[in-house]
Amino acid sequence: MNPLILKYQSGEEIKKGDRVLFYGNPAEIELVACDPSDPETDWYVQEYGGGVMILDPMVSGRTFIPADQIEEYYEDLQFVRRS
């Protein structure tokens, strides 16, 4: 199985450590689960088909968005910069 490539609405690839706005709040991409051979993320790939973990300490703490739902959150997940 090939790794997924998860992208923001703006077209940039989602990467661990990215600074983002999540529902308008500063946040960080803590985990990108897209490679079934990565032992750190393989559980998320097996359970959810991949996705991203967002660290948003101001509001929700941590939020996991499954890969098949990322498009639904495009407006609420905005790329700011790479760390």
Backbone torsions as a table, in degrees:
resi	resn	phi	psi	omega
1	MET	NA	131.0	178.5
2	ASN	-82.8	149.0	176.9
3	PRO	-64.4	146.3	172.8
4	LEU	-74.1	156.6	169.3
5	ILE	-117.3	111.5	-178.9
6	LEU	-94.9	136.4	-175.1
7	LYS	-131.6	152.1	171.2
8	TYR	-76.2	166.3	177.4
9	GLN	-59.0	-31.8	-179.1
10	SER	-74.7	-8.2	175.6
11	GLY	103.7	-15.8	178.8
12	GLU	-69.8	145.3	175.1
13	GLU	-69.6	137.6	177.5
14	ILE	-76.7	126.3	-179.3
15	LYS	-130.3	149.8	177.0
16	LYS	-57.9	134.8	179.6
17	GLY	92.6	-9.3	178.6
18	ASP	-58.7	141.1	171.2
19	ARG	-90.6	131.6	-175.7
20	VAL	-137.3	169.7	165.1
21	LEU	-108.8	128.2	178.3
22	PHE	-121.6	111.5	-172.4
23	TYR	54.7	37.9	176.7
24	GLY	82.6	-3.6	-178.8
25	ASN	-101.3	142.9	175.7
26	PRO	-62.4	133.1	-178.5
27	ALA	-150.0	178.3	-178.4
28	GLU	-139.1	143.6	173.4
29	ILE	-78.3	112.5	-176.0
30	GLU	-89.6	-28.4	-174.8
31	LEU	-153.1	135.6	172.9
32	VAL	-120.4	112.0	-178.5
33	ALA	-100.7	100.0	-179.0
34	CYS	-142.6	-6.2	-177.1
35	ASP	-119.7	112.2	-177.4
36	PRO	-65.7	-13.2	179.6
37	SER	-93.6	0.5	178.3
38	ASP	-89.0	113.3	-176.4
39	PRO	-63.6	-23.1	179.0
40	GLU	-70.4	-29.6	-172.9
41	THR	-123.0	-0.3	-173.0
42	ASP	-60.2	-32.8	178.9
43	TRP	-60.9	-43.5	179.6
44	TYR	-65.0	-36.2	178.4
45	VAL	-67.4	-43.5	-179.7
46	GLN	-68.1	-41.8	-176.4
47	GLU	-78.5	-39.6	-171.1
48	TYR	-121.3	-2.5	-175.8
49	GLY	78.5	17.7	-178.9
50	GLY	98.9	-179.8	179.3
51	GLY	151.4	-165.7	-179.0
52	VAL	-132.7	145.0	174.0
53	MET	-105.4	125.4	-179.0
54	ILE	-108.6	128.8	176.2
55	LEU	-96.7	111.2	-177.9
56	ASP	-127.8	81.5	-173.3
57	PRO	-64.9	-21.6	-177.4
58	MET	-75.6	-28.6	-172.9
59	VAL	-124.9	-68.5	-168.6
60	SER	-105.0	-7.9	-174.8
61	GLY	81.4	-97.6	178.1
62	ARG	-124.5	138.2	177.6
63	THR	-133.1	126.3	174.7
64	PHE	-99.7	129.2	176.1
65	ILE	-113.8	114.0	177.1
66	PRO	-60.6	149.4	-175.9
67	ALA	-53.6	-40.2	-176.8
68	ASP	-75.1	-3.6	178.0
69	GLN	-111.8	-3.8	-177.0
70	ILE	-58.3	-40.4	179.7
71	GLU	-57.9	-35.7	179.1
72	GLU	-63.5	-27.7	-176.1
73	TYR	-101.0	7.4	-176.8
74	TYR	-49.9	-46.9	-178.0
75	GLU	-67.2	-26.2	-176.3
76	ASP	-95.5	-6.3	179.9
77	LEU	-124.1	103.6	-175.6
78	GLN	-116.6	127.8	177.0
79	PHE	-68.4	135.0	177.1
80	VAL	-111.9	-57.1	-179.4
81	ARG	-166.4	163.3	173.6
82	ARG	-84.0	147.4	179.1
83	SER	-84.1	NA	NA
